[in-house]
Protein backbone atom coordinates (compact mmCIF):
# COMPACT_ATOMS: atom_id res chain seq x y z
CA UNK A 1 0.00 0.00 0.00
CA UNK A 2 1.43 3.44 -0.91
CA UNK A 3 2.42 5.74 1.94
CA UNK A 4 -0.01 8.43 3.04
CA UNK A 5 1.11 12.00 2.48
CA UNK A 6 -1.04 13.86 4.94
CA UNK A 7 -0.28 17.41 5.97
CA UNK A 8 2.09 17.39 8.90
CA UNK A 9 1.55 19.62 11.87
CA UNK A 10 4.17 22.29 11.30
CA UNK A 11 4.62 25.78 12.62
CA UNK A 12 4.44 27.99 9.58
CA UNK A 13 3.20 31.52 9.21
CA UNK A 14 0.14 32.31 7.15
CA UNK A 15 0.44 34.17 3.82
CA UNK A 16 -1.86 36.72 5.51
CA UNK A 17 1.15 37.90 7.53
CA UNK A 18 2.79 39.36 4.39
CA UNK A 19 2.63 43.16 4.49
CA UNK A 20 2.85 45.38 1.42
CA UNK A 21 3.12 48.73 3.16
CA UNK A 22 6.91 48.38 3.21
CA UNK A 23 7.06 48.42 -0.61
CA UNK A 24 8.35 51.85 -1.59
CA UNK A 25 7.44 53.04 -5.09
CA UNK A 26 9.61 55.79 -6.60
CA UNK A 27 8.80 58.10 -9.48
CA UNK A 28 10.23 57.01 -12.82
CA UNK A 29 11.65 60.30 -14.05
CA UNK A 30 12.04 59.31 -17.71
CA UNK A 31 8.53 57.94 -18.24
CA UNK A 32 7.65 60.59 -20.83
CA UNK A 33 10.86 59.99 -22.79
CA UNK A 34 11.06 56.21 -23.14
CA UNK A 35 10.00 52.82 -21.91
CA UNK A 36 12.52 50.67 -20.11
CA UNK A 37 12.46 47.04 -19.06
CA UNK A 38 13.66 46.22 -15.56
CA UNK A 39 14.78 42.76 -14.45
CA UNK A 40 15.28 42.06 -10.75
CA UNK A 41 16.58 38.71 -9.46
CA UNK A 42 16.41 37.47 -5.90
CA UNK A 43 18.48 34.24 -6.01
CA UNK A 44 18.10 33.54 -2.27
CA UNK A 45 14.31 33.34 -1.94
CA UNK A 46 13.01 31.03 0.78
CA UNK A 47 9.61 29.98 2.06
CA UNK A 48 8.16 26.83 3.59
CA UNK A 49 6.22 23.97 2.03
CA UNK A 50 2.75 24.13 3.64
CA UNK A 51 2.39 20.34 3.40
CA UNK A 52 5.67 19.20 4.97
CA UNK A 53 7.11 22.25 6.69
CA UNK A 54 10.36 21.75 4.80
CA UNK A 55 12.15 24.81 3.42
CA UNK A 56 11.72 25.79 -0.21
CA UNK A 57 14.50 27.63 -2.04
CA UNK A 58 14.51 29.38 -5.37
CA UNK A 59 15.19 32.41 -7.49
CA UNK A 60 12.43 34.99 -7.90
CA UNK A 61 12.76 36.95 -11.15
CA UNK A 62 10.70 40.10 -11.64
CA UNK A 63 10.53 41.63 -15.12
CA UNK A 64 8.54 44.78 -15.65
CA UNK A 65 7.98 47.84 -17.79
CA UNK A 66 7.16 50.75 -15.49
CA UNK A 67 4.43 53.25 -16.06
CA UNK A 68 4.97 56.04 -13.54
CA UNK A 69 6.59 54.16 -10.65
CA UNK A 70 9.62 51.91 -10.07
CA UNK A 71 10.30 49.85 -6.96
CA UNK A 72 12.96 50.82 -4.44
CA UNK A 73 15.12 47.70 -4.16
CA UNK A 74 15.76 47.70 -0.41
CA UNK A 75 12.01 47.77 0.23
CA UNK A 76 11.54 44.86 -2.20
CA UNK A 77 14.26 42.88 -0.42
CA UNK A 78 12.53 43.29 2.94
CA UNK A 79 9.15 42.47 1.39
CA UNK A 80 10.52 39.19 -0.03
CA UNK A 81 12.24 38.30 3.27
CA UNK A 82 8.80 38.12 4.91
CA UNK A 83 8.16 34.85 3.05
CA UNK A 84 10.96 33.04 4.92
CA UNK A 85 8.65 31.28 7.40
CA UNK A 86 5.43 31.41 5.40
CA UNK A 87 3.78 28.18 4.31
CA UNK A 88 2.87 28.80 0.67
CA UNK A 89 2.82 26.80 -2.56
CA UNK A 90 5.08 27.87 -5.46
CA UNK A 91 2.11 28.67 -7.68
CA UNK A 92 0.57 30.87 -5.02
CA UNK A 93 3.68 32.82 -4.07
CA UNK A 94 4.40 33.86 -7.66
CA UNK A 95 0.82 35.12 -8.09
CA UNK A 96 0.87 36.86 -4.70
CA UNK A 97 4.11 38.72 -5.49
CA UNK A 98 2.72 39.74 -8.88
CA UNK A 99 -0.55 41.00 -7.39
CA UNK A 100 1.22 42.96 -4.64
CA UNK A 101 3.68 44.62 -7.03
CA UNK A 102 1.03 45.43 -9.65
CA UNK A 103 -1.10 47.06 -6.95
CA UNK A 104 1.90 49.08 -5.72
CA UNK A 105 3.42 50.09 -9.07
CA UNK A 106 0.64 49.94 -11.68
CA UNK A 107 3.17 48.91 -14.38
CA UNK A 108 2.55 48.62 -18.11
CA UNK A 109 3.73 45.00 -17.99
CA UNK A 110 5.02 42.66 -15.28
CA UNK A 111 6.11 39.05 -15.14
CA UNK A 112 7.12 37.20 -11.98
CA UNK A 113 8.92 33.88 -12.29
CA UNK A 114 9.84 31.51 -9.50
CA UNK A 115 12.61 29.09 -10.45
CA UNK A 116 12.65 26.69 -7.52
CA UNK A 117 15.39 24.24 -6.63
CA UNK A 118 14.83 20.51 -6.88
CA UNK A 119 12.85 18.77 -4.20
CA UNK A 120 12.49 15.02 -4.48
CA UNK A 121 14.25 15.17 -7.85
CA UNK A 122 11.66 17.52 -9.35
CA UNK A 123 12.34 21.12 -10.32
CA UNK A 124 9.55 23.63 -10.76
CA UNK A 125 9.36 26.95 -12.60
CA UNK A 126 6.21 29.05 -12.29
CA UNK A 127 5.48 32.28 -14.20
CA UNK A 128 2.61 34.73 -13.73
CA UNK A 129 2.05 37.66 -16.11
CA UNK A 130 0.21 40.98 -15.95
CA UNK A 131 -0.43 43.21 -18.97
CA UNK A 132 -2.20 46.52 -18.61
CA UNK A 133 -5.31 46.84 -20.70
CA UNK A 134 -4.88 49.42 -23.44
Beta strands, then each sheet from edge to edge (+ up, - down):
strand 1: 25-27
strand 2: 38-48
strand 3: 55-65
strand 4: 69-71
strand 5: 109-119
strand 6: 122-131
sheet 1: 1+ 4-
sheet 2: 2+ 3- 5+ 6-
end
